Amino acid sequence: MVARLPLQGFECVADDVYRERLATCRDCPSLQYGTTCSHCGCFVRVRAKLAGKDCPRPGGPSWQAAG
């Protein structure tokens, strides 16, 4: 699913940025089931790949939208 995002016209971050975002999410206590953000309900593997998204953590994001 993540590999198809650019093919569907979504602006995506580079792989190195994606890996950094995922590492941050993996260390977050708000990650549920290893897949889902408890703040927004998104699958972190999808949200982290999208350039226009940031971390939805209340009090300030752990990572910023690109661009």
C-alpha positions as CSV (number, residue, x, y, z in Angstrom):
1,M,0.0,0.0,0.0
2,V,2.8,2.5,0.9
3,A,4.6,1.7,-2.4
4,R,1.5,2.7,-4.3
5,L,1.1,6.2,-2.8
6,P,3.4,8.0,-5.3
7,L,1.7,6.1,-8.2
8,Q,-1.6,7.5,-7.0
9,G,-0.3,11.1,-7.0
10,F,0.5,11.6,-3.4
11,E,3.6,13.6,-2.6
12,C,5.9,11.3,-0.5
13,V,9.1,11.8,1.5
14,A,12.4,10.2,0.6
15,D,13.1,6.8,2.1
16,D,15.6,8.1,4.6
17,V,13.1,10.6,6.0
18,Y,10.5,7.8,6.0
19,R,12.8,5.5,8.1
20,E,13.5,8.3,10.6
21,R,9.8,9.1,11.0
22,L,9.0,5.4,11.5
23,A,11.8,5.1,14.1
24,T,10.3,8.0,16.0
25,C,6.8,6.4,15.9
26,R,8.2,3.0,17.0
27,D,9.6,4.7,20.2
28,C,6.4,6.6,20.9
29,P,4.2,5.4,23.8
30,S,1.1,6.3,21.8
31,L,1.8,3.7,19.1
32,Q,-0.8,1.0,19.4
33,Y,-0.4,-2.6,18.2
34,G,2.8,-1.6,16.4
35,T,0.8,0.0,13.6
36,T,-1.7,2.7,14.7
37,C,-1.3,6.2,16.2
38,S,-3.6,6.6,19.2
39,H,-3.9,10.3,18.5
40,C,-5.3,10.2,15.0
41,G,-6.1,6.6,14.3
42,C,-3.8,6.5,11.3
43,F,-1.6,3.7,10.2
44,V,1.8,5.2,10.9
45,R,3.4,3.5,7.9
46,V,1.1,5.5,5.6
47,R,1.1,8.8,7.5
48,A,4.9,8.8,7.8
49,K,5.3,8.4,4.1
50,L,3.1,11.3,3.2
51,A,5.1,14.6,2.8
52,G,2.2,16.8,3.8
53,K,1.5,15.1,7.1
54,D,3.2,15.7,10.5
55,C,3.0,13.8,13.8
56,P,-0.3,14.5,15.5
57,R,1.0,14.3,19.0
58,P,-0.7,16.8,21.3
59,G,1.7,19.4,22.6
60,G,3.8,19.4,19.5
61,P,4.6,17.0,16.7
62,S,7.6,14.6,17.0
63,W,8.2,15.1,13.3
64,Q,7.2,17.9,10.9
65,A,5.6,17.9,7.5
66,A,8.1,18.1,4.6
67,G,8.3,21.1,2.4
